[in-house]
Structure formats: C-alpha cells, structure tokens
Amino acid sequence: MKNHLITVLVCCLFFIGCKDDKANSNQYDPSQPVVFTDFSPKEGGMRTRLYIEGSNFGNDPTKIHITIGGEKTKTIGADGKKIYCMVPSKAFDGIINVRVDGPDGKPIAEHTFEEEFKYTPATIVGTLLRKVDEDNNSAFQEGSFDEGASIPSNDCMVFDPKYKDGDNRLLFSSNHFDGLHLIDLTERTVKRLFPRTGYSTMYSFTFSADGDTLLFTDDHGQDNTTRANIYYSLRRENFRRIRPYNYGRTAYSLVYMDDGTIFYTTWWEGKVYKMIRNGAIPNIDENAEVAFSLSQISAVGGSHTILFRHPSNKFMYMLSDNFGAVFRADYDPVAKTFGNPSIIAGNMNDKSFKEGTGGSARFNKPQFGVFVKNEKYGEGIGPDNDQYDFYFCDRENHCIWKLDPHGVASLAAGRSNENADGKIWGYVDGNPLHEARFNQPAGLAYDPDTDMFYIGDIDNKGIRYMTTE
C-alpha cells in the first residue's frame, strides 16, 4: 500500500513538473531572440480574427502591441508561438507592426511584416454620440462631443438642405418633448436652438422648398382650428425663434411640395389634409381639404402617420407606428393634390417581422425613413424608373429596413445574433447584419456626401451611424 502511494505521488509530481515546464516554455526567454514568421489570414475586413506566428514573444497580451494599417488593435491572447487579435476598422494600407515589451515595460523587439494584409472595407454600425451612467440614464447636455455633450433622444433628424462644399455639416434633431437641437458634425458640437415652449409635442419637422424655413407639426390633441398645428422658424434668425404658421387639427407630419403646396396628417381616420392658404401667416385652415385617409384602405380609428416626399416630387411614402405597412400616394401636379393611398409593402393588420416582397413582408412599428439614391440603378428600375431605395426604422423590431423600387423589403441592420441569447435588441456596434443591435431605433437621416446613415437609438440614449468605410 505504501509503495502504491509513493508511485502515485511521483506521478503527480511528474505531471505537475511537465505542466510547469509547458507554462514556462510560453514565457519570454531573454536568452533567445523574438521571432516573427507569418500571419494569417492574408485578407479580410474589420473584426477579422488575425493570428501572428513566431516564437518567444511571451504569453502576456498586455506586453504585445499591434497596429494594422496604422490603426491600433487589442492583443486578445498569446501563447509564446501565436498571437491572436482582431483587425481594426480603417486598416486600409494593411501594414502589420508588432512591438513586444519586456517585464520592465521597455521594448525588447519590434517587427514590421513585408507582406501587407489585404484590407476589405466593411459596412459597419458604430456610435456617434452616447453618454449614459451606470443605470443607463442620460440627459441632454450642450457642448463638444469630447467634453460630455449628450443628446439621448432623437425621434426625427434632418440634414440642412442648403449644405454646400466648405460648409459645416449640420444635422437638425428633435424629440417629442425637448425642443430642437443642432448637431454640428464638422465641429462635433451639440446645442439647443429652442426649448419646448409655446407648443405641445413636436412630432416631426421638415424644410420649405427653398430650405430657408423650418416647419414642424404640433400634436396638440384637438380636432379644431383653435390652436396652431404647424410652427415655423427662419434661417435668417438662425432658427432660434418659433411662430405659429397654421391653425388646424392636431398634426404629426407634413410635406412641403416643390410647388409650395403643404399637406399634413392628423389622427382621425389617418387623414391627410391639404392646407388651404388664406394669404396670411399664420394661416387659419378652416377650409382644409381632405386629400385622402387611410380608412380608404381599411377601417382606421386613428393613426400617427408620417409623410416622406420622394425626391422626384411624383409621390410620397407614408409610415405609421399603428400599422405594419408602407403606404404610397401619387401626386397630381395639375390638381395639386394626392390620389388615393395604397400599400406597397407589409400588412395593416399584421405587425410582425418578415423579409419579403410587397404584401408578404411584415413590419412592426415603422417610424422615420429616408430616400437614398442607389447608383447601381442607373436610369432607374421598377415601374417608375426609380433610382431610390427607401430606408426606415422599425422601432419594435429594433432594426433598419431597406425597401427597393420593386417593393422588396430586406433587413439592412439590427437584430443580430438572436440565437446567442434569444434577444433581438441591445447595444452592439459592428457588422450591420451579424453583430449590430439597436434598442428602439426611431430617427433616421442620410448624408450622401459621406454615404453615412445616422440613427436615433432611443433606448440606447444616443446616435448611432452606419456606413461603408
């Protein structure tokens, strides 16, 4: 029995010794050179797993510093013979440089590979501006992005329509209860243009055809003309003052056609009204004409309908958070009114999630959208020779949709990795379809000069972006 115990003890000591020898073999040996031999794979995009091979660079990731294309990336793991990291964004020139520090923190080896990593630009979702505490609370704060500025709620966002080369890139943003804000993307600053005073709820806003007047609707809740339902603000006053523009029924959205005609939506039956001007500002819209109502398609008690004029001025799309559908109405420039509405994608009576064409697609709570020119369409595709896709937020589906001129609805971003934890929402940057997550996205704007989308991510308390590098 005693001999057996001795044998077991010797074996244990042997295996422990072997384990220690293996661990020690992974550590940096100052008597041996640090060698780098190769890396793999040879090409890929952002977040590609990259392995650097060699010997004697130790097993402490904090001592190994890597840049790819001049961009720093974190060393995730090392075992003395292989280093593991991920390719950072914008690693365009592909030059891989590795520096190893010794126990005292001083460099002991540095190597630049002659062969370059072939970087493939990727479409990514990132974060422009977000400031939250440990409980995910956030509050509006003016100032610089880099010095604590915060703009947590962005229901509606619109770019300055009079932008020209050399100007600062200005993005206007509002939420229902906190006035109008100006985001200067060039200077990276945020400021409030005016607070929520004198009106009830700013549901959305847009600009006049000449771009010098900003108009916003007011959801005041009344079915009469005793209160203003549209307010305006002037460029020559730096959009700092607001005045009543039109008195009418509670309104959620408006479109300002190129010929100056204004249409606005109201709650009851999802009606869209044509504003009848009386020659004065503010206008008293007692004779407003009903252009159409969503009840012409299916019985509707009420609807928060948002209007989106197509760049051609030939038609508009409509979204409502009450219905899982995208609507369309065509414009008659002679009569200066819209025809009856139709559904081009989704279903009014089924709020769910499904990619598809036309009526086979399913949406949940569509919010704001934007038309984006697709250069691949050349002179145009579909029945209208349309050059534009329509992107929009689906708040309850936590995603961004793309709707093409043929009525094909496809997921553009969000809802990634549902199988990992059973969730479709969250706060994750990265690949739009494989990593990115949103939490109640609502506002959406697009900058054609940089090919970048800006997303008001409501429950993540900030502004996200999506772009191809």
Secondary structure by P-SEA (a helix, b strand, c coil): caaaaaaaaaaaaaaaaaaaaaaaaacccccbbbbbccccccccccccbbbbbbcccccccccbbbbcccbbbbbccccccbbbbbbbcccccbbbbbbbbcccccccbbbbbccccbbbbbbbbbbcbbbbccccbbbbbbccccccccccccccccccccccccccbbbbbbcccccbbbbcccccccccccccccccccccccccccccbbbbbbccccccccccccccccccccccbbbbcccccccccccccccbbbbbbbcccbbbbbbbbccccccccccccccccccccccccccbbbbbbcccccbbbbbbccccbbbbbbbccccccccbbbbcccccccbbbbbcccccbbbccccbbbbbbbcccccccccccccbbbbbbbccccbbbbbccccbbbbcccccccccccccccccccccccbbbbccccbbbbbccccbbbbbcccccbbbbbbcc
